[in-house]
Amino acid sequence: MSGQITDAQDVSKQKNVVELNALTKEFQDLVAVNDVTLSVKDGEILTLLGPSGCGKTTTLRMIAGFETPTKGEIRLTGDDVSETPPYKRDTGMVFQRYALFQHMTVADNIAFGLKMQGTPDSEIDSRVSEMLEMVKLSGLQGRYPAELSGGQQQRVALARSLIIEPSVLLLDEPLANLDKKLREEMRMEFLRLHEELDVTMVYVTHNQEEALMISDRMAVMSDGNLHQVGTPEEIYLNPNDEFVADFIGQATFLSGSVTDAGSIYTIELQMGGVIEVARSSIESPDETEVGSDVNVLFRPEKFHIEKHTGADIGRNQFTGHVEESTYLGDTIEYYVRAGNERIQVNQQSLTQAREIDDGDEVLISFDEDTPLVLPSRGQ
């Protein structure tokens, strides 16, 4: 993949706080970030999302000034800062491991940036008090980091970055070291503070659920390349390619080839059987012709499942056997073997009793406008 996916979407008429133009970072023979063009709007939360080693943290570190681009340009509020040192950039940084000064109290940690700016002590004291209240740490100003929980330490790190009122707040996997309950609490804190302060955020994570929850827009990366930029809804419902579809949420891919193309596309599946799909579900209809190899993406919640009664199979239906199922409270996950394919089906648990058991023969069906048809990688 070339990496030449750009952020051309007009989110609104807000100004760009961050602009990355053809940004590239090479470490000897490794291209960590490849020709990325991206913008972040004023007041927006943009998430850089992808697996480990995809280039998201390197991109964030270049924005912060901790890494220098090999090629390309970084602009903050319109100014080229590509070679500007970190302390001269109008950014705040929240690290995964907090990076607090262990020998300083909570108040001194939060005040550190203001002191470096030469802010008068009287103003520092009042602003630190305001920030402590904002991050719900009032009364803890005299404690040291070792005396705090992980969630409290992350709040101190967040307050230290916010108190200098940066143009953009950069967050590198800030919740990775917290347990599940604390992660959920801190997500809500980030959203609350974002709403109160209207601060622009660039947020790095590998956690899809986290990104879907907090983002105004997401930028999905792998192997240094930018695959897609869009709102959580756009990326989940209309992924650009198989990587994005597979990485965001759960998905089943069924390979096939197009045998008829019109308002309805007919696709012969490799596993056997023929399905019909609406033209609106074709990712690239102008490029998807009769004879084209395709991959049909199904989200597990888009299937309907029921016990097979032996009746004739209709359009967009196929049968299989339940290999395993998992009860998750409000949802039951079924894994169904249909031919050579293993298909995931999620069904809402509306009753206490399960109607389908492991080993049952089932009928799976779907509506013609629910799958997404992507060109095969081999094309």
N, C-alpha and C positions, 0 to 999 in steps of 0.2 A: 504493500500500500504506500502511496506517495507521501501521505501526510498533508496533502494540499486541500484538506477540508477547512473551510474558513467560516467564521461567524458572520454571516451576511444578514442575519435576521434583525429586523428593526423592532426591538423590544418595546421601545417608547422613544420619546424625544428627549430623554434625559441625556446629559452629557456623559462622555466616556471618562471614567476615572482611571482605568487601566487599559492600555492598548499594547498588544503584542503583535509585532509585524514580522512575519517570516522568521520567527525565533528558532534558533538551532543551538544545541549544546552538544559538543563532542568531547569524550574522554578517550584520548588515544584512538583506538579503532572502534570504540563504541559510540553510536549516535544515540544519546539519551533523550534528546528532544529534537524532533525533525520538522522544521519548516512550519511552525505553529503560528497561525494568525487568529487572534481572539481579542474581544473587548469585554470590559465589565462596566456596567452602567452605574451611575450615582445611586446609592442606596440599595443596590442589588446584592443578593447572596448568590454567588456563582460557585458551584462545586466542581472541582477537578476530581474526576472519579475514574478508577481503573485498578487493575491488579498490581501487586508488588512489581516494581521494576518498569512500570509503564511510562515514567517520566513526569508524573504529576508533582512529586516533591521537588524535583530538579527545577521544574517550571516555577514553582512557588519561591524557591530559593533565589532564582534569577530576578523575580519581581522584588524580593527583599534586598537584593544586592550581595547575597552571600556567594553567589556564583556569577561569573561574567559570561555573557553569551559568546559563542563562537561566531555566530552570524545573527543578523537581525537587530531589532530595535525594541526597546521597552519605553513606553511613555506613561508617566503618572501626571494626571491633571494637565495633560498637554505637553509636558516637558520631557525631553529625551533624557532618561536617567540610566541608560545602558551601562555607563562606566562610572556612575556616581556611587560613592561608598554608602554602606547601609545607614550610617548615622546621619547622613544628609538627605535621606529619602523620607518622605512624609508617610511612613508606614508603621504599623504596630504588628508584632509577631507573637503568636501563641504557639508554643512548642508541645510536642507529644509528651515530653518528660518534664514539663512545667518550667525548667531552667530557672528556678527561684534561687535567690542568694540565701544560703542556709544560715549565715551568720547575722542576717538582718531580720527584724521583726516584720510582721505583715504590713504595718504602716510604712516602714522604710522601703520594703520591696515595691509597694504600690507607688511611692513617691519618687522612686529612683529616676525615672525619665524626666520628671519636672525639675529635679535638682540639676540634672545634666543640662537642661535648658536655661538654668539660672532664674527660675521662678522664685519670687520672694517667699520666705518661710510662712508668713501669715496666710498667703494664698494657698500654699501647698497644704497646710493643715485643714483648711476648709474644703478643698477639693478632694483630699483623701477621705475625709469624713463623708462627703457626698457619695464618693465611689464605694466606700464600704457599705453604706446603706443600699446602694443600687444593686450590689452583688450579694446582698444579704449576709454580710460578715460583720455587722456592727457589734462591738464589744470584743472582737478578736484581734484588734490592732496591735496589741502587745505580745501576741504569741509568735513563735518561730515556726517555720515550715514543718519541722519534724513533729510538731505538736498538733498538726492538722491532718484531717482525712484527705484522701485523694481528691474527692470532690471539692473540698475547701481549698486545697492547693491550686486546683485548676481555676477556681474563682479568683484567687489572688493573681494568678498569671493573666487572666482575662482583664482584671481591673488595672493591672500595671500597664497593659497595652492600650486600654481604652482611655486612661486618664490623660494621655498626651494628645487626645483628639486627632488621631491620624486620618488621612484621607481614605486609607484602605486598611482594613484589619486582615492579616494573613494568618490562617490557622492550619497547622500541619498535624493531621490526625489527632486533634485535641482530646478525643474521648477514648482513644484506644486502650489506655491503661486503667479504665474504670470498669467496674462490674456492670451487669446489664441494667440494674435498677438505677444506678448513678448515671449511666449513659443517657437513659431516658429522661431523667431529671435535668441533666445539663443541656440536652437538646432543647428542652422547653425554655431553659434560661437563655440560651443563645437567641432563640426566637423572640423572647420577651425583650432582651436588651437591644436587639436589632430594631424592633418596633419602636422602642422608647427613644433610641439615639439616631435611628435612620443611618447607621454606619454601613459603608460598603464593605463587603466581606468576600474574600476568596478562600474557600474551605476545601482542604484536601482530605479525601477519605477513600478507603477501598470498600466501605460498607454501603451496599446498594440501598438498603432500607433507610439508613441515615440520610443519604443523599436525596432520596425521594421525598423524605419528610421535610427537610429544611430548605431546599433549593428553590430559588426563583427560576434559575436555569442550571443545567448540568452540562459539563464538557467531558465527554467520555474518551479516554485515551487507552492505547496499548502500544507497546514497543516504540514509544516516543512519538507516535502519530496521534493526531486528533481525528477521531472518527465522526463525532456528531456533537452538535451544540443545540440545545433546545430546552423547553420546559420539561419537567418530569412527565407530564401527560404525553407530550409529543414523543419523547424518547421511548416511553414504555409501549405506547400504542403504535408508533410508526418508526421503528428503528431503521437506520440507513442500511445496515448490513447484518450478517449473521453474528459477528462478534458482539455488537451492541445488543442485539436481541437475546443472545445467550447470556450475556453478563448481567443485564438488567432484568431481574425477576426470573421466573422459571419458564421453561419453554420446551416444547417438543418439536423437532424438525422431521418432516416426512419428505423424502426426495421423490421427484416425479418429472414428467415431461408434459408439455402443453400439446393437446391434440385438437383443440378448437379455441378460437379467440374471438370474442365479440363483447356484447354487454355482459355475458357470462362466459367465463373461461372453463374449459374442461381439461382436467389434469389426470393423467394415468399415473398412479403411484407405483413405485418400485416394489412396495410390500404387497401389491395386488389391489385391484379395485380402482374405480374411477370416481373422482369427486368433481363438483361444480362450485366455482368461486366467483363472486361478483367482481366486475372490473375495478370497482373502487378498492378492492383488497389487493390489487396488483401494485407492488412498489414502483415498478418501471414499466407501465403498460406499453409505451411506444417501443420499448426494447424487448418485450416479451411476446414472441410470435409463436405460431405453430411450430413445434419441433424444439423449442427452447427447453433446456433443462432448468428446473427450478427447485427451490426448497420451500416447503409450505410450513410456516410458523404457526403453531397453536399455543396459546396461553392455557394453562390447565383449568382455569375457571370458566373458559369459553365452551368446554365440552358439556354435553348432557350425558348422564350415565344411568342405566337401569338394567335390571335383570333381563336377559334375553329369553323370550317366551317361545322361541322357535318360529315366530312369524317371519314372513319374507322381509329381506333387508331393502330399505328404501334408499332414496338419494341422500348422499352425505351421511351414510351410516356404515359402520363396520362392527364386527364382533371380536371378542377376545376373552381371555380369562384373567381374573384378578390374581396377581402373584402375591401382592401384599397390600395392606391398608393400614393407615395410622389415624387414630382419632385425636384431633387437636382442639376439642372443645366446640368451637363454632364451625369448624371445618373438618371434613374427612378427606385425607389424601389417598387416592387409589393409584396403584401402579398396575397397568393392564398390559398383558402380552398379546399383541395382535400381529400375527405372522412373525416376522423377525424383529419387529419394533416393540420397544417398551415405552408406553405412553402414560404420562401423568395426568390424572383427572382430579380436580378439586371440587368437592361438592359441599355446599352449606349443610351443616348438621341441624336440621329443623326439628328433629325428634330425638328422643333419648335412645330409641332402639335403632340399630343399624339394619337397613334393608338388604344390604349386599355384604356378603362375607368373602373371605379369601377362598379362592378356588372356584367361585361362581362364574358362569358364563354370562357376559354382559353385552349390552348393545350400547355403543358410543355413537353419538350424533352431534352435529354442529350446524349452525346457520351459515349460509353461503357468504355472508359479509363479515364473519368473525375471524377467519384466518388472515395472515399476511403472507403474500407470495413474493419471495425474494429470488433474484437471479442466482443460479448455482455458482459456487466459487470457481468451478472449472471453466466458466464462460470467459 
